[in-house]
Amino acid sequence: MDMRTEGPIKTRRDGAILEVTLDAPKANAISLKTSRVMGQVFRDFRDDDSLRVCILRAHGEKFFCPGWDLKAAAEGDAVDGDYGVGGFGGLQELPNLNKPVIAAVNGICCGGGLELALSADLILCSSNATFALPEIRSGTVADAASIKLPKRIPYHVAMDLLLTGRWFDAEEALRWGIVKEITTPADLLAKAWDLARLLESGPPLVYAAIKEVVREAENMRFQDALNRITKRLLPTVDKLYSSEDQLEGARAFAEKRDPVWKGK
């Protein structure tokens, strides 16, 4: 197991799984410097062919992330400063990230912290998790959430959360499909690793194609998106359809055995 620490970011690697822990006392808020480090970590995860799945978590049970580091802002961090290669939190604007990311959310998850969690593909949360988009109360806009939420949950629910900035709990997050599962605080990390190991055992080229298709199709008409897939105009789809894994999947099914994915 490989463990590393770079400032407020700790990483742990086990097999093809990378665990990224935000550990920025007292509340795991994200400064420009922290965001740039996170961007480097997620970029390296994206570019390392030996890694297949990432878990994003935070240290402690009280805070996942409240978003922007106001203390750092008071000391000179500009809200429109250099967040690094992946944008705020290193994840939500990182291009071509075609691997699954799981967010394990504990405690307070609000503002940019909720936007960071929404950048993951799957979200697990502990029963003590609480969520909010309180930007409205400080006279600003939850920019990424304003784009993402109305596309993921019912419009009127998203607008309620954006316009009021109210807090909502884990049960409501589950009800609207924001989170996949609620666990006890003690079980959260183990559940995230169980899910990561399940994904680790899956076909990485298929995961890559799924993520690119979903991303590219977001603003396309159905037929245009489908044509790009069937004509192999998406790089991940083209690679998948020419891969050993594509043949392995068919062979394993015919031979009634588990497939052995090689990612090529």
C-alpha positions in Angstrom: 0.0 0.0 0.0 1.4 3.4 -1.1 0.7 6.4 1.2 1.7 10.0 0.5 1.0 13.5 1.9 1.2 16.8 0.1 0.1 19.6 2.3 -3.6 19.2 3.0 -4.0 16.3 0.7 -3.2 12.7 1.6 -3.3 9.8 -0.8 -3.5 6.1 -0.3 -3.2 3.5 -3.0 -4.2 -0.1 -2.8 -4.2 -2.0 -6.1 -5.9 0.0 -8.8 -7.7 2.2 -6.3 -6.6 5.6 -5.2 -8.0 7.2 -2.0 -7.7 11.0 -1.8 -8.3 12.6 1.6 -8.8 16.3 2.1 -7.3 17.2 5.5 -7.2 20.9 5.9 -8.0 21.9 9.5 -10.3 23.1 10.9 -13.1 22.6 8.4 -11.5 21.2 5.2 -12.1 24.4 3.3 -10.3 24.7 -0.1 -7.9 27.6 -0.8 -6.3 28.3 -4.2 -3.2 26.4 -3.1 -5.2 23.4 -1.9 -7.2 23.4 -5.1 -4.1 23.4 -7.3 -2.7 20.4 -5.3 -6.0 18.5 -5.7 -5.9 19.2 -9.4 -2.4 17.7 -9.7 -3.5 14.6 -7.8 -6.6 14.0 -9.9 -4.7 14.7 -13.1 -2.1 12.1 -12.1 -5.0 9.7 -11.3 -6.5 10.3 -14.8 -3.2 9.8 -16.6 -2.0 6.7 -14.7 -3.2 3.6 -16.6 -2.6 1.4 -13.6 -5.3 3.2 -11.6 -8.9 2.5 -12.2 -11.0 4.0 -9.4 -10.7 7.0 -7.0 -12.3 7.6 -3.6 -12.6 11.2 -2.5 -13.1 11.7 1.2 -12.3 14.1 4.0 -10.6 13.8 7.4 -12.9 13.7 10.5 -16.6 13.3 10.9 -17.7 16.9 11.4 -16.8 18.4 8.0 -16.6 17.0 4.5 -16.0 20.4 3.0 -17.6 23.9 3.3 -16.2 25.0 0.0 -14.2 28.2 -0.4 -11.6 29.0 2.3 -12.7 32.4 3.5 -9.6 32.7 5.7 -7.4 32.4 2.7 -9.6 34.8 0.8 -9.2 37.4 3.6 -5.4 36.9 3.2 -5.5 37.6 -0.5 -6.9 34.6 -2.4 -9.0 36.0 -5.2 -12.3 34.2 -6.0 -11.3 34.3 -9.7 -7.7 33.2 -9.0 -5.8 30.2 -10.3 -7.6 27.0 -9.0 -5.3 24.7 -11.0 -5.8 22.2 -13.8 -9.1 20.8 -12.6 -10.8 24.0 -11.5 -12.1 24.4 -8.0 -11.3 21.3 -6.0 -9.3 19.9 -8.9 -12.2 17.8 -10.1 -15.1 19.6 -11.6 -13.4 21.0 -14.6 -10.7 18.3 -15.2 -11.0 17.3 -18.9 -11.2 13.8 -20.1 -11.5 12.1 -16.7 -12.8 8.8 -17.9 -12.5 6.8 -14.7 -15.1 6.4 -11.9 -14.8 8.7 -8.9 -16.7 7.9 -5.6 -17.3 10.7 -3.0 -17.6 9.6 0.6 -19.3 12.5 2.3 -19.3 12.9 6.1 -20.6 15.8 8.1 -21.1 19.3 6.6 -21.0 19.4 2.9 -22.0 22.8 1.6 -21.3 25.4 -1.1 -18.3 24.5 -3.1 -17.9 21.3 -1.0 -21.3 20.1 -2.4 -20.3 21.1 -5.9 -17.1 19.1 -5.4 -19.1 16.0 -4.3 -21.4 16.5 -7.3 -18.3 16.2 -9.5 -18.0 12.6 -8.5 -19.8 9.8 -10.3 -21.2 8.2 -7.2 -21.8 9.7 -3.7 -22.1 7.8 -0.5 -22.8 9.7 2.7 -22.9 9.1 6.4 -26.1 9.6 8.4 -24.7 12.7 10.0 -24.1 14.4 6.6 -25.8 17.7 6.0 -25.9 19.7 2.8 -26.6 23.2 1.6 -25.9 25.7 -1.1 -25.8 28.9 1.0 -24.2 31.2 -1.5 -27.5 33.1 -1.9 -27.1 34.3 1.7 -23.7 35.9 1.0 -24.8 37.6 -2.2 -23.2 35.3 -4.8 -24.2 32.3 -7.0 -23.5 28.6 -6.6 -22.2 28.5 -10.2 -21.4 24.8 -10.8 -24.5 23.7 -8.8 -26.7 26.0 -10.7 -25.6 24.2 -13.9 -25.6 20.7 -12.5 -28.5 20.3 -10.1 -31.5 21.2 -12.4 -30.2 18.4 -14.8 -29.9 15.8 -12.1 -32.9 16.3 -9.8 -36.4 17.7 -10.4 -36.2 21.3 -11.5 -38.4 22.7 -8.7 -36.4 20.9 -6.0 -33.1 22.2 -7.4 -34.5 25.7 -7.5 -35.7 25.4 -4.0 -32.2 24.5 -2.8 -30.5 27.2 -4.9 -33.0 30.0 -4.1 -33.3 29.4 -0.4 -29.9 28.1 0.5 -31.6 25.8 3.1 -30.0 22.9 4.7 -31.1 19.3 3.9 -30.1 16.0 5.5 -28.9 12.7 4.2 -32.4 11.2 3.9 -33.5 14.0 1.7 -30.4 13.8 -0.4 -31.1 10.1 -0.9 -34.7 10.8 -1.7 -33.7 13.1 -4.6 -31.0 10.7 -5.8 -28.1 13.0 -5.0 -26.5 10.2 -2.9 -26.5 6.5 -3.7 -26.5 5.2 -0.1 -26.5 6.3 3.5 -24.2 4.5 6.0 -23.2 5.0 9.6 -20.2 7.3 10.1 -18.1 4.3 11.2 -19.0 2.3 8.1 -18.7 5.1 5.4 -15.1 4.5 4.4 -15.5 0.7 4.3 -18.6 1.0 2.1 -16.8 3.3 -0.2 -13.9 0.8 -0.5 -16.4 -2.1 -1.1 -17.9 -0.1 -4.0 -14.4 0.9 -5.3 -13.3 -2.8 -5.3 -16.5 -3.7 -7.3 -15.6 -1.1 -9.9 -12.0 -2.1 -9.8 -13.0 -5.5 -11.0 -15.0 -4.1 -13.9 -14.0 -3.3 -17.5 -12.0 0.0 -17.5 -12.5 0.6 -21.2 -16.2 0.3 -20.9 -16.2 2.7 -17.9 -14.2 5.2 -20.0 -16.7 4.9 -22.9 -19.6 5.4 -20.5 -18.1 8.6 -19.0 -17.3 10.1 -22.4 -20.6 9.2 -23.9 -22.5 10.8 -20.9 -20.3 13.9 -21.0 -20.5 14.4 -24.8 -24.2 13.6 -25.1 -25.3 16.1 -22.4 -26.1 18.9 -24.9 -26.7 16.8 -28.0 -29.9 15.5 -29.6 -30.3 11.8 -29.0 -29.7 10.8 -32.7 -26.6 12.9 -33.0 -25.1 11.4 -29.9 -26.0 7.9 -31.0 -24.5 8.5 -34.4 -21.2 9.5 -32.8 -21.2 6.2 -30.9 -22.2 3.9 -33.8 -19.7 5.6 -36.2 -17.0 5.3 -33.6 -16.3 9.1 -33.5 -15.6 9.1 -29.7 -12.1 8.0 -28.9 -13.0 5.8 -26.0 -15.7 4.1 -28.0 -13.4 3.5 -30.9 -10.7 2.1 -28.6 -13.2 -0.2 -26.8 -14.6 -1.6 -30.1 -11.1 -2.5 -31.2 -9.9 -3.9 -27.9 -9.0 -7.3 -26.5 -11.4 -6.6 -23.7 -14.3 -6.4 -26.1 -13.5 -10.0 -27.3 -12.8 -11.1 -23.8 -16.3 -10.1 -22.7 -17.9 -12.1 -25.4 -15.7 -15.1 -24.8 -16.2 -15.1 -21.1 -20.0 -15.0 -21.6 -19.9 -17.9 -24.0 -17.6 -19.9 -21.8 -19.7 -19.1 -18.7 -16.7 -17.7 -16.7 -15.8 -14.4 -15.2 -14.0 -12.1 -17.7 -10.4 -11.0 -17.1 -10.1 -7.3 -18.0 -6.8 -6.0 -19.2 -7.8 -2.5 -20.1 -6.5 -2.9 -23.7 
